[in-house]
Amino acid sequence: MEKIQIIEDDELIAELERDYLEANGYETDLAFDGITGEQKAKTEKV
């Protein structure tokens, strides 16, 4: 399964994107700011 990282500061939008992607067979990872997103991208396979 493909894993997609969503970096979005608006929680509602991030949750909508996550719900859409997961409904279409993707695993998701959320980050609500660029610094956290960058750190996760360096330590996790996304």
N, C-alpha and C positions, 0 to 999 in steps of 0.2 A: 504494500500500500504506500502510495506517495504521501509525504508529509509536507504541508505548506505552512510557512510562518506568516502570520498576520501581524503587522505592526501598525497600530491605529490608536490614536489617543482618545477617540470617542468610543466609550465602552459599548454603547448601543449599536453603532455601526460595526464594530469588531464582532459582536455577538451575531449580528445578522449575516455577516460574511462567513463566520464560522459555521452557522447553521446551514447555509447554502452549500458550502464546500463539503461538509460532512454528509449531507443528504445525497451528494453526488459521489460518495465513495472515497473522499480524501480524509486523512488524519490532519488535524490542525494544531498549531501552537500559537498562543496569543502573547503579544507583548504590547504594552500600552505606551512605550516611549522608545526612541531610537537607541538609546544606550543599552537598555535591557534587551532589545531585539538583536543588537550587534553581539552582545555577550552570549545569548542563546545560540545564535548562528555559529559562533566559534566553538561551542561546546556540544552542540547537538546536530544530528544529521537532519537538515531540512531542505 
